Amino acid sequence: MLWSIPVGRIAGTVVRIHVTFLLLLVWIGAAQWQRGGREAAIDGVLFIVLLFACVLAHEFGHILTARHYGIRTPEVTLWPIGGIASLERIPDKPREELIVALAGPAVNVAIAVVLILALGARLSGAAMAEMDNPHAGLIARIAAANIILVLFNLIPAFPMDGGRVLRALLAMRMNHVAATRLAARIGQGAAFVFALVGLFVNPMLIIIGLFVYLAATAESQHVAFQDATRGLPLRSVMMSSVETLSTSSTLNDAVDLMLRTSQKEFPVVDGSGRPQGLLTREGLIMALHQGGPATPVLGAMTRDVPTALDRQPFDTAVALLNKAKAPALLVVDDAQKLVGLLTPENIGEMMMVRSVRPDWRFYGRRSYLPGPIGTSRE
C-alpha cells in the first residue's frame, strides 16, 4: 500500500503503519508538550501507541476468525482513523460474516475486562470523557478507550463492524446484493451525521464520515458488479483486441506501439502466440533510460505474470489478478495461446459503467441495457 511502512509480520499477516499515523504521533507529542511539558508528551504518545496496539488486536480478531473460514489476510495497515485488514474476500455465508464482524469488538471487550478485573483499572468520568488527561491514569484510560471502541465500531454504519453485522443480519432475510445496498445507504446516512457532528465536536469525525461514505458506496458498487458478472466466462469481458510484441522486438518497436495505441501493457508472445511476459509502460520508460532503443524487450519485460484460461469464471480471474497484484492478467485458450488481456483499468471502466447504469448486464460479448425497445450495445 502506498505510503505505508511494513514493521513486522504476525501469524502470516504483514503489519504496516501508514506515514500519516507517524505524523499523528508527532502532532500528539507536540500538543501535549505545549500543554504539560515533557512528561505530558511522553504520556500522550504512550497512550496513542497502546490504544493502537488495541486496535491492532481488534483487527487480528477479524483476521484470525476469517482464517478459520479459509480467508487469508495478506496485510493490515494502521491509519490515524483506525486499522484496515485487507481480507482476500468477505465471507460468503451471512453467519460467517456476522461472526467475523463481531470478533474484532469481542477482542476489545476482552481487553477492557482484563484491565478492569485483573489490573484494577477504575473507570471514572475523567477516564471516559478526557482521554488525554494523564491524571485519570493510563490503564483506566486504555480500558475506557476499548469500551468506546466497541460502542463506536458497532454503530450500524457500513462498512464499519456494526454495518457488517447489519448486512449479515439482513442477508439472512434477503439476497446479498439487496442487503448490501440497504446497509450501504444506512452507512451513507451515518456518514453525514458523523460529518455534521464533527463540525461542532471533533474535525476527525468529518474525516471518518468521508471515509465511511466512500467505502460504503464502493462496497455497494462492488457487490452489484459481482452480481452482474457472476457466472460469466472471462472471454465475455476481457480485452480481446490486444496489440502484442514478439520475442525478437526491441524497445524501439515497443515505443512505436505505445505511441499509436492507448494500451499501457504489452504482452510479449513467441512465434506460436504463447505469452512469455508483459512489458508495462513504466518498465519501457525505465529500460529506455537504462539502455537504449535497440535493447530487446526480453530484458525489460516482466516474466512473472498471472495467466488464466478464457473459459474460467470472470470472478475467479479477478481474484487471481488481485492476489498477484500484477498490472494485468494474460488470458489464454486451451492451446495456451494469448487471446486477451484483463487489467485493473479494464475492470474499473466496467464498474464505472455499472455505477452510472445499475441495470447494465453483460451477456456473451454484448452488454445490454433493458428498456422499452430492448436496445443493445456492442
Phi, psi and omega in degrees: 000140183298135177066024176244147186245122176289130182243356180165180179226129179236121178051040177085359180250128179286129178262124180241151175239124178286145184299332179294335176292321177295322177295325177298317179298318179297316181295317178298315180299316181294317181296318180288329177297315179295330184280318186215012177087198187298315182296320178295322179295316179296317180297318181295316179293319180297320179298315180295319179297314179294322178299315181284341170293322176293322176297318178297318177298321176302312181296323179287340170299314176296314187298310183290326177291318178297323179297329177300332179260016176081020181253118180276158176228101184298324184205159174225138185237134177266123177245165176301334181269359179140197181251149178230114177267127183269076176295141180299328178200163176273140179308140183287323184269137180305321181297320180293318178296322179299314182293317179297319181294323182280342184296323180296303177302328179298326177295317179295324175298316181297318179297315180297319179297316179297315181296324182281313185276316185275321184258000174072028178295135180248115181281125178236174178298324180293321181294322182281324186265332183235088182293338181263013181267105183296340181288345180281347180093131186296314183295320179296320180291323178293318177299315179296321180297323179293322177295318179294322177300318179298309182297319182291317183291336181271004171298129185287059179246099180296134013258027173294170184304317180297324177292323178289325174298316179299315180297319180299318179293320178294322182293344175284347182240345179217175181289162188298320182295314180296321179296319179294317181299315181292316179297323179294320179296319177296320177297319178295321176296317178296326180298319177296323178295316177304311182297320180295314178296323180298332178296332185249339186248298185211121181301337179299330179294332177294317178296316179297319178299318178297317179298314181298317181298311182294318181293320179296318178296314181296319180295319179296316179294321181295315180294320178296322178294317177300319180294322182289333184252004183296131177086352180283141174286153183303326183298339182285336187234000181284166171279110184267340178264094188234129174277138183235163173247151177266166180293344179264001182290156176250173177296331177296320176297321180294321178297315178301318181292320181294322183286334183256006177227173177258007180290151175245343179234134184236112177294143176251121185240155176273188183296339180266000180086011179271133183292138178246345181172191183218131176254116178270163179297320179295319178296324178295313181297318180295319180293323177296322180293322183276329182241242180198175182297340181272000180294132179296144179293338180300331180274350183247345184282161174266126184268330183274077182240130181293148176233157178211149177286145183294342179268357177290154177298143181300318182294328176294320179294320179296318178298321179294318179295317180294321181294320182283340184053040181267159179289341180197162175246127179273126182257127183235162175266188183296337178272007180066024176266143182294129178234353181182183184215143175232125182234158175303325178295319177301313179295319179299321178295320178296322180290326177295321177298317180295325181291328179280318180234089182300341182272006180290134178229149180252127178224116181060228179263007179247153174243130187245140172249114178299137181195180184295334181244009176064044182297137177238151179235140177288000000 
